Amino acid sequence: MILSNATPLIYLAKIGKLDLLRSLYKEVSIPEEVYKEVVKGKEDKFFDALIIDKSIKDGWIKIKKVKVKKEIESFASEIDLGEIELISLATETKPYLILIDDASARAIAESFGFNVKGTIYVLLRAYKKKMISKKEVKEFVNKLIIFGFRISQEFYVELLDELDKM
């Protein structure tokens, strides 16, 4: 089982590659607060919200009820409620992988011993499994940036270098 925060779902949907999650992992679970975050643009017909909502209706993205853990709630000044619920859900379900892009939330989830990756990892994993080409990875990363995905220049250069070596 894998869990996801809002950002990986939203950005993969924005670049038209949410289906990579289904192909790689078959099923993704999210807490209720993350659900609210990812579909809030539905009324305004935001493409990403509609795609994610369809994936939920198709049944491969599952919404889970979660009881927030006190020790995770104590991080409320550093991370948002969706991330608090996500990490709380992880303590209950012990997932194979958690997808989070926010650095603070990643660090907190990792401190609880979870395997935490992000949106770029999904693209690289899809490339390694020959689901997308090296050229497509570069195109998708550039599209992510156009859509507002934050990535440091250093990481971007490292990513391109790593892709060239693969």
trRosetta pair geometry for C-beta under 8 A, 3 or more apart (Angstrom, degrees):
i j d omega theta_ij theta_ji phi_ij phi_ji
1 27 7.0 -43 -124 92 70 106
1 29 6.1 4 -176 3 110 123
1 93 6.1 -80 96 158 147 123
1 95 4.8 -98 99 -122 88 84
1 96 6.2 144 58 5 45 90
2 21 7.9 -133 81 -161 137 99
2 25 4.9 -49 16 -156 131 152
2 27 7.8 155 39 94 79 60
2 28 5.6 -38 84 -117 95 72
2 29 7.3 165 88 25 43 77
2 95 5.5 103 -121 -179 31 127
2 96 5.9 -57 -75 62 75 91
2 97 4.4 -15 -118 69 105 93
2 98 7.0 178 -165 -84 74 30
2 99 6.6 51 165 -18 116 99
3 28 7.3 115 -128 -170 20 73
3 29 5.3 -43 -103 76 70 87
3 30 6.8 128 -161 -91 73 44
3 31 7.9 28 -159 -24 117 82
3 86 5.9 146 150 -161 127 90
3 89 6.0 152 -124 101 147 120
3 90 5.7 -118 26 -78 156 90
3 93 7.1 126 -55 71 122 136
3 95 4.8 -147 -8 -28 96 165
3 97 7.6 -168 33 98 62 53
3 98 4.9 -12 67 -116 99 78
3 99 7.1 -159 98 24 52 72
4 8 5.3 -107 -158 67 112 121
4 9 5.5 112 133 -45 136 102
4 21 7.4 -18 -58 -137 151 147
4 28 5.1 3 -2 -176 121 123
4 29 7.6 150 16 71 74 40
4 30 5.7 -44 65 -83 80 97
4 34 7.2 151 100 171 68 153
4 86 7.8 -85 106 -133 20 128
4 98 7.4 167 -87 -164 33 54
4 99 4.1 -5 -117 56 80 115
4 100 7.9 175 -155 -61 48 55
5 8 6.4 94 63 13 74 95
5 9 7.7 -150 97 2 40 98
5 30 7.8 132 -106 -129 17 99
5 34 6.0 -138 -148 -117 42 127
5 82 6.2 104 -150 133 85 111
5 83 6.0 12 -120 -93 128 74
5 86 5.3 -33 -85 -75 82 168
5 98 7.6 55 -25 170 91 91
5 99 6.2 -138 23 100 75 70
5 100 4.5 68 -1 -106 135 73
5 101 7.1 -133 75 14 126 73
5 102 7.2 -90 125 12 165 103
5 105 6.7 78 -84 128 160 153
6 9 5.9 -77 -159 45 36 109
6 10 5.7 28 158 -21 78 115
6 30 7.9 89 -73 -149 58 133
6 34 5.0 -161 -58 -152 81 81
6 37 4.0 -58 -96 108 149 132
6 38 5.0 -160 -134 -62 88 87
6 82 5.6 -2 -19 159 113 161
7 10 5.8 -57 -138 38 29 110
7 11 6.1 15 170 -9 67 111
7 100 7.4 72 45 -156 115 44
7 101 4.2 -94 105 27 143 124
7 102 6.7 143 -4 -32 150 84
7 118 7.8 -23 101 -152 118 98
7 119 6.8 -95 129 -42 91 120
8 11 6.3 -62 -139 44 26 101
8 12 5.9 22 165 -16 65 112
8 21 7.9 111 140 -79 113 130
8 99 4.2 -49 13 150 164 125
8 100 7.4 -88 -20 -81 115 16
8 101 6.1 159 -54 -35 77 103
8 118 6.2 -162 -80 -166 110 57
8 119 4.5 -173 -118 -76 77 81
8 122 6.6 116 -161 -16 119 141
9 12 6.2 -60 -142 40 23 106
9 13 6.2 21 158 -17 62 111
9 18 6.7 43 -157 -125 63 109
9 21 7.7 -17 -103 -27 71 162
9 28 7.7 163 -88 127 109 153
9 30 7.3 -9 -42 -79 151 145
9 34 7.7 104 16 167 142 110
9 38 5.2 -17 101 -119 135 137
9 52 5.5 70 162 -113 115 127
9 61 7.5 76 -125 -124 132 146
9 99 8.0 119 -38 100 73 135
10 13 5.9 -63 -152 38 25 110
10 14 6.3 29 151 -25 64 107
10 37 7.9 -77 -52 134 126 96
10 38 6.0 -145 -66 -124 88 82
10 48 5.2 59 -155 159 64 143
10 52 7.2 -31 -87 -49 53 143
11 14 5.3 -46 -143 30 37 117
11 15 6.6 17 162 -4 66 104
11 48 7.9 5 -67 -131 17 144
11 101 7.7 63 7 -46 142 156
11 119 5.1 -8 80 -122 134 154
11 144 5.5 42 -175 -131 122 96
11 147 6.5 152 -131 95 81 136
11 149 5.4 70 -127 -81 141 119
12 15 6.4 -65 -149 46 30 96
12 17 5.0 -95 -166 86 80 81
12 18 4.5 117 118 -88 104 56
12 20 6.5 -120 -158 42 127 109
12 21 6.5 86 131 -27 167 111
12 119 6.3 -160 -52 -137 89 100
12 122 6.6 -37 -89 98 130 154
13 16 7.6 37 -175 -77 33 24
13 17 7.9 -121 -73 53 19 49
13 18 4.4 25 -81 -54 68 124
13 47 7.2 175 148 120 99 79
13 48 3.7 114 105 -144 119 79
13 49 7.8 128 124 -35 156 24
13 51 4.3 164 -151 78 111 131
13 52 5.3 -63 -72 -48 154 90
14 47 7.3 105 -115 86 52 107
14 48 4.8 -19 -65 -77 70 126
14 143 7.5 177 119 144 95 104
14 144 7.6 110 83 -111 120 57
14 147 4.7 102 146 -145 147 163
15 140 5.2 90 167 -147 151 85
15 143 4.6 115 -116 108 109 134
15 144 6.1 -40 -51 -66 137 71
15 147 7.0 -122 -58 -8 85 146
17 20 4.9 12 168 -11 92 116
17 123 7.5 43 132 -94 157 87
17 126 7.8 -98 -176 -18 124 174
17 132 7.8 -2 -130 -68 132 147
17 140 6.2 12 -16 -131 154 135
18 21 6.1 -38 180 19 56 112
18 22 7.5 50 133 -10 71 101
18 51 5.6 152 11 142 149 122
18 52 6.7 -151 -128 -83 157 68
18 55 6.2 -108 140 -56 135 151
19 22 5.3 -50 -156 37 53 114
19 23 6.1 52 147 -20 76 104
20 23 5.6 -57 -146 41 34 111
20 24 5.9 25 159 -13 70 112
20 122 5.8 112 114 162 128 108
20 123 7.4 18 156 -90 172 49
20 126 4.8 -47 -150 -82 125 141
20 131 6.5 128 -127 122 92 146
20 132 7.5 -30 -101 -25 126 124
21 24 6.0 -61 -140 44 26 104
21 25 5.7 -34 -179 34 65 112
21 28 5.4 -7 161 -44 129 137
21 122 6.6 -29 -77 -145 77 136
22 25 7.2 -77 -118 59 15 71
22 26 6.6 39 -166 -127 55 19
22 27 7.9 43 -125 -69 65 31
22 28 7.7 -85 -76 -10 58 104
22 55 7.3 -138 -58 -143 123 115
22 60 5.0 35 -115 145 106 156
23 126 7.4 69 84 -118 125 101
23 131 6.1 128 123 -131 147 148
24 122 6.9 -153 17 -149 162 83
24 125 6.0 65 -131 119 143 125
24 126 6.4 -88 -63 -80 122 80
24 129 7.0 167 -105 18 89 160
24 131 7.6 -94 -65 -14 89 163
25 28 6.1 75 95 -67 134 81
25 97 7.6 -112 -106 54 136 128
26 60 6.9 -130 161 -147 46 108
27 60 5.4 -131 -107 -161 61 68
27 61 7.7 167 -161 -86 60 28
27 62 6.3 20 -177 -9 107 113
28 60 6.9 50 21 142 79 77
28 61 5.0 -18 71 -113 98 73
28 62 7.2 178 89 23 44 74
28 99 7.9 -25 -143 18 122 130
29 61 7.6 153 -97 -166 24 54
29 62 4.6 -29 -107 71 75 100
29 63 7.7 152 -158 -95 68 11
29 64 5.1 32 -178 -21 114 124
29 89 7.2 -152 124 157 117 140
29 93 7.2 -89 77 155 155 176
29 95 7.5 -151 47 -92 115 130
30 34 4.1 -116 -179 88 110 130
30 35 5.7 139 109 -56 119 76
30 38 7.3 -15 168 2 168 141
30 61 6.3 7 3 180 114 99
30 62 7.2 160 24 81 66 49
30 63 6.0 -34 74 -108 84 57
30 64 6.9 167 79 19 31 86
30 86 7.4 -35 -148 -101 63 95
31 34 5.2 96 58 9 71 102
31 35 7.2 -123 106 -8 40 90
31 63 7.5 51 -179 -162 15 67
31 64 5.7 -55 -99 72 52 85
31 65 7.8 62 -146 -146 75 12
31 66 4.6 -40 -125 3 117 135
31 82 6.9 167 70 -152 110 61
31 85 3.6 -165 118 138 161 117
31 86 5.5 -134 6 -73 120 53
31 88 7.4 63 -88 64 152 98
31 89 4.9 -154 -67 -37 109 139
32 35 5.3 -51 -153 30 37 119
32 36 6.7 39 151 -21 67 99
32 63 6.0 70 -90 -178 60 108
32 64 7.5 -114 -35 80 71 41
32 65 6.4 26 -34 -106 119 51
32 66 7.0 -154 10 20 90 89
32 85 6.8 -103 47 -176 70 159
33 36 5.6 -46 -153 30 36 113
33 37 6.7 37 149 -18 64 103
33 81 4.9 -129 -158 122 155 98
33 82 4.3 -153 119 -93 106 62
33 84 7.8 16 54 59 161 84
33 85 4.5 143 26 10 122 150
34 37 5.5 -53 -151 36 37 114
34 38 6.2 26 156 -15 69 109
34 82 4.5 107 -77 -156 67 109
34 85 6.7 -144 -21 81 89 122
34 86 6.1 73 -49 -68 131 105
35 38 6.2 -64 -144 39 27 103
35 39 6.3 -8 170 9 65 114
35 56 7.2 86 -133 -107 104 150
35 63 4.8 21 -70 -116 144 119
36 39 7.0 -78 -141 49 20 88
36 40 6.2 43 163 -59 62 101
36 82 7.7 -141 57 -85 93 107
37 40 6.2 -39 -147 -7 23 116
37 82 5.2 -16 -17 -76 143 150
38 48 7.8 -106 -166 137 78 97
38 49 6.5 158 153 -119 57 69
38 52 4.7 -106 156 136 118 162
38 53 8.0 175 121 -55 95 67
39 42 4.9 5 178 -31 81 120
39 49 5.0 111 -138 -163 42 96
39 52 6.2 -136 -75 92 77 113
39 53 5.0 93 -118 -75 115 101
39 56 7.6 -46 -64 5 132 148
40 43 7.9 -38 172 15 47 98
40 49 6.7 -113 56 -117 39 137
41 44 5.3 -64 -166 52 69 106
41 45 7.9 -67 150 61 82 19
41 46 3.1 -15 145 25 128 139
41 48 6.8 43 67 67 141 88
41 49 3.7 -173 70 -29 89 143
42 45 7.4 30 -179 -79 36 29
42 46 7.0 -73 -67 41 25 85
42 49 4.5 -133 -62 138 62 125
42 50 6.2 124 -123 -74 75 64
42 53 5.7 67 -98 -45 126 150
44 49 7.8 80 57 35 83 147
45 50 6.7 12 -157 -48 52 129
46 49 4.4 70 75 11 101 110
46 50 6.8 179 85 -11 50 87
47 50 5.8 -62 -150 38 29 110
47 51 6.3 28 156 -19 67 108
48 51 5.8 -55 -146 36 31 111
48 52 6.3 27 157 -16 66 107
49 52 5.9 -56 -145 39 29 108
49 53 6.1 32 155 -21 64 109
50 53 5.7 -54 -144 37 29 113
50 54 6.4 32 154 -21 63 104
51 54 5.8 -54 -151 34 29 112
51 55 6.6 30 150 -19 63 105
52 55 5.5 -54 -151 35 35 114
52 56 6.6 37 150 -20 66 101
52 61 6.9 -32 -168 42 74 170
53 56 5.6 -51 -152 33 34 113
53 57 6.4 32 150 -15 65 106
54 57 5.6 -55 -148 41 34 111
54 58 6.1 36 151 -21 67 106
55 58 5.4 -50 -142 37 32 114
55 60 5.9 -69 -175 63 85 94
55 61 4.6 58 125 1 103 119
56 59 7.7 54 171 -66 31 23
56 61 4.7 -60 -84 78 63 106
56 62 7.8 142 -137 -85 74 19
56 63 6.6 34 -146 -34 120 103
58 61 7.9 63 61 18 88 80
59 62 7.4 22 -172 -77 54 80
64 89 5.7 106 94 -136 133 133
64 93 7.6 -27 -169 -49 169 143
66 85 4.9 126 72 -165 141 88
66 88 5.2 119 165 100 123 112
66 89 4.4 -74 -103 -73 137 90
66 92 6.9 -164 -132 13 88 143
67 88 6.8 -135 88 162 44 130
67 92 7.8 106 42 -65 85 140
68 72 6.6 -129 -172 77 77 108
68 73 5.2 80 151 -68 118 109
68 84 5.8 19 -136 141 115 109
68 85 6.2 -65 -87 -93 91 64
68 88 4.9 -111 -128 -75 45 165
69 72 4.5 71 70 14 97 106
69 73 6.7 -164 90 -14 45 88
69 87 7.8 -95 39 110 116 87
69 88 4.5 175 2 -122 90 94
69 91 5.8 6 -31 51 154 153
70 73 5.4 -54 -141 35 31 116
70 74 6.8 45 155 -34 61 96
71 74 6.0 -39 -161 12 32 118
72 75 6.0 -47 -174 21 49 111
72 84 5.4 141 136 -155 103 75
72 87 4.9 179 -142 98 138 116
72 88 5.0 -153 58 -68 154 82
72 91 7.2 -147 -39 -14 135 137
72 108 7.6 106 -139 159 82 125
72 112 7.9 -4 -88 -66 105 145
73 76 5.8 4 -180 -43 58 109
73 84 5.9 67 -98 -163 53 132
73 88 7.9 35 -48 -71 78 126
75 78 4.9 -61 -178 48 83 110
75 79 5.3 18 131 25 110 105
75 84 6.7 177 71 -99 96 93
75 87 8.0 14 48 53 143 156
75 108 5.4 65 -139 -127 165 150
76 79 7.2 -82 -120 62 25 65
76 81 7.7 22 -129 -79 93 65
76 84 6.4 8 -90 -75 74 144
78 104 4.9 -149 166 172 102 137
78 105 8.0 167 126 -67 93 59
78 108 7.0 141 102 -54 132 135
79 83 4.0 -94 167 87 121 140
79 84 6.1 153 100 -52 108 76
79 87 8.0 64 101 -6 159 133
79 102 6.9 130 -125 113 95 144
79 104 5.6 -165 -72 112 90 111
79 105 4.6 108 -123 -85 131 88
79 108 6.2 -93 -26 17 144 153
80 83 5.3 96 58 13 67 102
80 84 7.1 -122 110 -6 36 92
80 105 7.9 -38 29 -73 73 129
81 84 5.3 -51 -144 36 36 115
81 85 6.2 35 157 -17 68 103
82 85 5.9 -55 -149 38 29 108
82 86 6.2 32 151 -24 64 108
83 86 5.4 -50 -142 34 33 116
83 87 6.3 27 160 -13 66 104
83 100 6.8 78 -124 -132 101 127
83 102 6.6 -65 -88 56 144 140
83 105 4.1 -98 -149 -121 140 132
83 108 7.6 86 155 62 118 135
84 87 6.3 -58 -148 39 26 103
84 88 6.2 28 152 -18 62 111
85 88 5.5 -57 -145 40 31 114
85 89 6.1 35 155 -22 66 105
86 89 5.7 -54 -150 34 28 111
86 90 6.5 32 150 -22 62 104
86 98 6.8 116 159 -157 110 119
86 100 7.1 142 120 -81 152 114
86 105 7.7 42 67 -176 130 127
86 109 7.7 -38 113 -89 104 126
87 90 5.3 -47 -149 31 36 118
87 91 6.8 40 151 -23 63 97
87 98 7.7 50 -95 -150 61 161
87 105 7.3 -148 -45 -165 119 87
87 108 6.3 -46 -95 118 160 108
87 109 5.2 -136 -105 -94 105 83
87 112 6.5 128 -168 13 107 153
87 114 7.7 -143 -132 1 79 152
88 91 5.9 -51 -156 28 34 110
88 92 7.0 27 148 -13 63 105
89 92 5.7 -61 -156 38 37 110
89 93 5.9 0 160 6 74 117
90 93 6.3 -71 -128 52 28 89
90 94 7.2 85 177 -84 61 23
90 95 5.7 -72 -127 15 82 104
90 98 5.6 -18 -96 -78 138 134
90 109 6.7 55 46 -142 167 102
90 112 7.1 112 104 101 123 140
90 114 5.5 -7 170 -93 144 147
91 94 7.8 22 -161 -63 20 63
91 112 6.6 -79 -81 180 96 144
95 98 5.9 113 75 -63 132 76
95 114 7.2 37 62 -146 89 113
95 115 8.0 -119 104 52 82 93
96 115 6.7 -35 156 54 47 134
97 115 5.1 -61 -106 98 60 110
97 116 7.7 139 -165 -100 63 26
97 117 6.2 -22 -164 21 112 108
98 109 5.5 -121 85 -179 152 149
98 114 5.1 21 6 154 128 135
98 115 6.9 144 18 81 76 56
98 116 4.9 -27 72 -106 99 75
98 117 7.6 147 77 27 49 61
99 116 7.8 150 -98 -158 17 62
99 117 6.1 -33 -107 79 65 75
99 118 6.3 110 -162 -121 73 31
99 119 7.3 86 -173 -62 112 51
99 121 7.7 -152 -120 62 89 120
99 122 7.0 24 -121 -51 132 117
100 105 4.9 -126 -179 109 139 113
100 106 4.9 -179 96 -77 115 75
100 109 6.0 141 14 5 152 151
100 116 5.6 -29 37 -163 107 111
100 118 6.4 -63 85 -92 37 82
101 106 7.6 -62 152 -50 8 117
101 118 4.3 95 -97 -143 66 121
101 119 5.6 3 -81 -6 120 101
101 149 7.8 -94 -163 -149 155 94
102 105 4.1 59 83 20 111 111
102 106 6.4 -180 87 -17 54 86
103 106 5.6 -55 -145 34 29 114
103 107 6.4 29 158 -20 64 105
104 107 5.8 -55 -151 34 30 110
104 108 6.5 26 153 -16 64 106
105 108 5.7 -54 -147 37 33 111
105 109 6.2 32 155 -17 67 107
106 109 5.9 -59 -147 40 29 108
106 110 6.1 28 155 -18 66 110
106 116 4.9 159 -148 136 79 141
106 118 7.2 -45 -87 -58 133 107
107 110 5.7 -56 -145 39 28 112
107 111 6.4 35 153 -27 63 104
108 111 5.6 -51 -152 28 31 115
108 112 7.2 24 151 -12 61 102
109 112 6.0 -61 -161 36 36 107
109 114 4.7 -60 164 58 90 129
109 116 4.7 113 97 -77 125 139
110 113 7.5 73 -177 -61 38 10
110 114 6.3 -102 -92 61 35 73
110 116 5.2 -96 -63 20 86 129
117 121 3.6 -63 174 48 121 171
117 122 7.4 140 124 -43 119 68
118 121 5.5 115 55 6 50 104
118 122 7.6 -94 119 -7 38 91
119 122 5.7 -52 -159 26 37 113
119 123 7.0 32 149 -14 66 102
119 144 6.7 144 128 -128 140 145
119 149 6.9 -101 74 -138 155 138
120 123 5.7 -54 -156 36 39 111
120 124 6.3 35 150 -16 70 107
120 141 6.8 45 -117 -107 94 105
120 144 8.0 -128 -77 46 78 173
120 151 7.5 99 -61 -106 134 130
120 159 6.6 -86 -164 -117 137 136
121 124 5.7 -58 -146 41 32 109
121 125 6.0 33 156 -21 68 107
122 125 5.8 -53 -144 37 28 111
122 126 6.4 30 154 -19 62 106
123 126 5.7 -55 -149 36 30 112
123 127 6.5 33 151 -21 63 105
123 132 7.1 -56 -158 62 73 146
123 137 5.2 125 158 -134 112 86
123 140 5.5 -174 -123 93 135 139
123 141 6.8 172 107 -61 170 86
124 127 5.5 -51 -149 34 34 115
124 128 6.4 35 152 -19 66 104
124 137 6.8 69 -86 -137 53 136
124 162 7.9 -15 -121 121 132 128
124 163 8.0 -122 -112 -87 94 87
125 128 5.7 -52 -147 36 33 111
125 129 6.4 21 155 -8 65 109
126 129 5.9 -63 -146 46 30 104
126 131 4.2 -80 -171 65 84 121
126 132 4.9 38 127 14 113 107
126 137 7.9 167 76 -88 98 95
127 130 7.5 33 178 -77 34 27
127 131 7.3 -84 -66 50 23 75
127 132 5.5 -56 -82 74 65 86
127 133 7.3 25 -128 156 88 9
127 134 6.4 81 -151 -85 128 53
127 136 7.7 -179 -93 72 95 97
127 137 5.0 -5 -70 -62 136 132
127 163 7.7 -52 162 -127 169 94
127 166 7.2 55 131 129 127 157
128 166 7.5 -97 -88 -161 79 134
132 136 4.2 -115 178 89 104 138
132 137 6.1 128 114 -56 118 74
132 140 7.4 6 169 -17 158 140
133 136 4.6 102 54 4 76 101
133 137 7.2 -128 100 -7 45 82
134 137 5.6 -47 -154 27 35 114
134 138 6.8 32 150 -14 64 103
134 163 5.6 134 -155 179 100 105
134 166 6.8 172 -102 79 117 113
135 138 5.9 -57 -157 37 33 110
135 139 6.4 32 148 -18 66 108
136 139 5.4 -54 -144 40 36 113
136 140 6.0 35 157 -20 70 106
137 140 5.9 -57 -146 38 27 109
137 141 6.3 27 155 -19 64 106
137 163 6.0 -171 93 -121 137 134
138 141 5.9 -54 -146 35 29 109
138 142 6.4 28 155 -16 63 107
138 160 7.0 63 -111 -112 105 87
138 163 6.7 149 -63 135 94 169
139 142 5.8 -59 -151 39 30 110
139 143 6.3 31 151 -20 66 106
140 143 5.5 -50 -146 36 34 113
140 144 6.4 43 151 -26 65 99
141 144 5.5 -45 -151 28 34 117
141 145 6.7 34 150 -18 63 102
141 151 7.5 -15 -171 3 100 169
141 156 7.4 148 157 -133 130 86
141 159 6.6 161 -132 132 162 147
142 145 5.7 -52 -153 34 35 112
142 146 6.5 39 149 -21 65 103
143 146 5.4 -52 -149 35 36 115
143 147 6.3 28 154 -12 67 107
144 147 5.9 -66 -153 43 29 106
144 149 3.7 -21 159 23 93 150
144 151 7.5 64 108 -20 119 127
145 148 7.8 128 -176 -6 29 7
145 149 5.6 -76 -79 62 38 91
145 151 6.3 -75 -90 29 99 113
145 156 7.9 38 -77 -105 139 131
151 155 5.3 -118 -178 83 89 120
151 156 5.3 106 126 -63 118 94
151 159 7.8 -23 180 -8 140 146
152 155 4.6 92 58 8 87 100
152 156 6.8 -148 94 -7 45 87
153 156 5.5 -55 -148 36 32 115
153 157 6.3 31 155 -18 67 105
154 157 6.0 -57 -151 37 29 108
154 158 6.3 28 152 -17 64 109
155 158 5.5 -55 -145 40 34 114
155 159 6.1 40 153 -26 66 105
156 159 5.6 -52 -148 32 28 115
156 160 6.6 26 154 -15 62 104
157 160 5.9 -54 -149 37 32 109
157 161 6.3 32 152 -18 64 107
158 161 5.7 -57 -148 39 31 112
158 162 6.1 33 154 -21 66 107
159 162 5.7 -54 -146 36 28 112
159 163 6.4 30 154 -20 63 106
160 163 5.7 -52 -147 35 31 113
160 164 6.5 34 153 -21 63 105
161 164 5.7 -55 -152 33 31 113
161 165 6.6 27 152 -16 64 107
162 165 5.8 -60 -152 37 32 110
162 166 6.6 39 150 -32 65 104
163 166 5.6 -49 -150 21 35 116
